[in-house]
Amino acid sequence: MDPKWKGIVPPTLTPLMPDESVDKASIKKLVKYLLDNGIHGIWATGTTGEFATLSDKDRIAAIEAFVDAVNGKVPVIANIGDAGSKRSADLGKAIKSCGADAIATTPPYYFSNSQDELLEHFRYVHDQVGLPLFIYNIPPTVKVTVNPSTIVQLCKEGSTIGIKDSSGQGELFADLVMECDLKGVECIRFLGTRARISTCKAVGAHGDIPSGANLFPQFAVKAWELGEAGNLKEARKYDDLILKASKIMSLGKAGCANAGTLSGMKSALKIMGILDHDTVCRPMRPYTDDEKALIKPILKDCGLI
């Protein structure tokens, strides 16, 4: 298995200008902050990157800007998930020449596709784009779970090299690990949660793609490294800092949970001087000034400023 696919791979925010166009200058600063704090890769234009609300033009611009800013220092995975196989593949072909190391795609969303349709979806996208493909399993937003048997089949035939599991379905992930081991199938397994960063190795994951790593990459990296070394006692210190810093994502008194996550991190990173703007895509609700005023004490308490 290629050793480059491991560790903490932040699903990057997409910095936006006040008119919701891509803020390329802030992308450079965000990438520098992440690289300086030891992250192992970049997952561009995923859920944390607000991909479903961006135009194709802006998604392409953001992916290109992230690849340019990373400049080959770590692998970049570009999420091209969309509502249909052809739409995903067309986006993948549009970004193929930019230098991304791999692509990722969700199951198509809106229609609740069956497992046989998912097999054809991932095969089609992989064949059309011709880059290593990660399955992005996130049933809370696309309504469909990619079953372990489907993932194993796609890995076995070479249509995918791995998965980001944001399902929260621990038993299904355990089934996937077991099936891969029993059948001798290689599958790069990333989790999508901040709660299991330090225990990735214990549950059979090769790394984690947690949204909060945009804000506290140094905590996520240390928690993962210590977990890999088996030093869970020391790792728990960083787990505690992660929990404290994550409070920034739940300060909103209204709006959806996703808006709180995005607005909280963008506002915090603006306070830290990493983003120039804290714009989120409409209709998601930005933090109010009163809510933003609660962020700085948390950043100070965690040593982030």
N, C-alpha and C positions, 0 to 999 in steps of 0.2 A: 504494500500500500504506500502511495506517495506520502512521504513524511511532511510535506508542506501543508497538507490538509489537517490542521489540528489547532487546538488552543482557543483563544478568544478572538472572535471575528465579529466586531460590532456591526449590527445592521444600521447603517448610517442614517442619520437625519438628512433630509434634503434642505439645506439652507435656502431661504427664499427672500427675494426683495419685497418691499411693501405691496407691489402689484402682482405678487405670486410668481414672478419669473425666477429662474434659477440664479442664485447668488454665488457665482463662481469664485469670487475672492474669499468668501467665508468657507467654501469647500476646501480651499487650500489651507486655511488656518485650522479647520477641524481635522483634516488629515494629518497635519503636522503634530497637533496635540495628541492624536491617537498613536501615531508612530513613536513619538517621544516617550510615550508611556508603555511601549512594549507589546502592542497588539500584534496578532499573528496573521491577520487578513482583514479584508473589507467585504461586506455584503451590501451592495449598493442598490438603491431604489426598491427596498423591501417595504413591508408594512410601516415600519418606523420612518421610512423615506417617503411616505404618503403617495406611493406609486399609483394607487387607484384613482387619485384625484388630479394627477398630472396629465397634461397632454403628451402624446407620443414625442413631440418635438422637445418638450422639457425633460422627459425621461431620458431621451438620447443625450441631450446636453449635460444632464447630471451625471450619467454613467461616464461619458467622455471626460468630464472634469475630474471625477474621482480617479479614473485610470491615470490621467495626466499627473495629478497631484501625488499619487502613490509612486509613480515612476519606477515600477518594478520591485519596490522594496518588500512588499508582501503580496500574496495573491489577491486578486479582486474577482468576486463573484457578482455578476449582474443579474438581478431578478427581472425576468421578462414576462411574468405572469399576466394573463389577460383572460377575457371571457370566452375565447375560443382558440383552438389549436393554431389556425392560420394566423390569427392576430399575434399570438405569442411568437410564432416562427418568423413572421415578418419583422417584428421588433428585434428579434435575435439577429437576423441577417443584417439589419440596419446598424447594429452596434458591433458586429463581428470584427471589423477591421480596426476597432479602437484599441484593442490589446487586452481586453478582459481575459482572465485565465479560465473562466468557466461561466456558465449561465445557470439560472435557476428558474423554475416555473411552478406555480401552483396548479392544482386541477382547475379547469375552467370554472368560473363562478357564474351565478344566476341559475343555470340548469343543474339539477342534481344528477350528475353522470354516474353510471355504473362502473364497476371495476374493469370490465372488458373495454369500456370506452376510455377509461384512464390509461390502460395499457397502450391503446392506439394513440392517445394524446401525447404521452411522453415519448413514444417511439417516433412519432411524426416530427415533434419539435427537435429532438436530437438529430434525426436524419436530415432535416431541412437546414439546421444551423451549423452542425458539424463541430460544436464545441463540447467539452465535458459538461454534463448536465447534472444538477442537483434537483431532487424532488423537494418542493416546499409544501410540507404537510401542515395545513393550518385550517382545520375544519370549522373553528369558530367564525371565520370570515367567508369561507367558500362553501360551507354546508356539507362537504363530502370528506370523508376520511380515506386516505390511501392505505389500504390494508397491508400488513406485513408480507403476505404472500405475493402481492402485486409488486412491492418494492424488491423483494428477493428475485422475482422473475426478471425484472428490468435490469437489476444489477448483474444477474447471471448472464444475460444476453448482451450486456455492454451498452444498453440504452441509457443507463444512468450510472454515476459513480458513487452517489450517496444521497443523503437526506438531511434536511433541517426539519426537526420535529417540533412543531409548536402546537401540538394537539392537546398537551396536558394529560394524555391518556397513558399513564405509566405502564399498565399491563400490556398494551399493544406494543409499546417500545421494548418491553422485556421480551415479548414474543419475537420481535424482529431480531434482537440480539441472539436469541436462542436459535432461530431458524438459520441465521447467517452462519453461526458456529457449527451447527449440525450438518449443514449442506456445503460447508467450505466456501461460502460466497463472500467476497470482499464487498463491504459497504461502508463508506465513510459516514459516520453518524454524528451529527451535531444536534444538540438540544437548543431550544429557544426559550430559555427561562433563566432568571437570575437566582432562583431558589436552589439550583443544583450545580452551580459553577464549581464548587469545591468537591463535589462528589461525582463528577463526570466519569472518572475512571471506574468507580465502584458500580455504576449502573450500565457500563458498556458503551459510553459515548467517547468520542475522540476530541470533543471540544464543545463550546457553547457560543451561541449567537444571541446574546442578551441585549435588549434595547438600551438598558441603563449604562452599558459600556461606553456609550457616547459621552456620558457625563463623568463617569468614574472608571476609566479604562485601567488605571493603576491598581484599583482595588480588585477588579475582575481578574486581571492578569495574575496578581499575587495569590488570590484565592485558588485559581486553577493550578498554578505551578505548585503550590503547597499541597493541594489535593493529589496531584500526580505523584508527588514525593511521599505521600502517605502521612503527612504531618497535619492531620485534621485539626488538632488542637490550635495550632498557629493559624491555620486557614480560617478558623471561626472568628478571629479578630477582624479579618477582612469581610467575612460574611456580615458581621455586625455593622461595619462601616457602610456596606452596600445597603442594608436595611435602613440605616439612618438617612443616607443620601436619597434613597428612593422615596422618602416622604415628600420630596419636592414635586413628585409626579401626582400627588393626590391632594393638592392644596386648593383646587378649584371648588367653588361652591355650587357650580352648575356646569352643564356640558357633559359630554360622554367621557368614559374612562380613557379612550384613545386620545381625546383632546387634552386631557389632563397630563398624560404621559408626554405628548409632543410639546405642548405649551410649556410645561414645567421645565423640561430639559432645554428647550430653546431659550427660554427666558434666563435660566441659570447660566447657560453658556454665553449669553450676551453679557450678563453681569461679569463673567470671568474674562471677557474680552476676546472670546474665540469666535463668536458670531456677531455680525454687524446688525442683524435684525432678528426678531423672534416671531416672524410671520408664520402662520399655519394656514393651510388651505381652507377656504370656506366650504361648508358651513361650520366647520369645527371652531370652537370658541377659544379665543386667546385668553390668557390670564389677565385679570384686571390689575390696576396699579396696587390695590390693597393686597391682592394675592401675591403679586411679585415682591412686595415688601417683606413677605415671610420667608423668602428664599435665602437671602444673604446670611441670616443667622445659622441656617442649616449648613450652608457651604462652609462657614467659619468653624462650626462644630466638628465637621468632618475633615477639616484641613485642606479643603479644595481652594480656598482663598486665604 
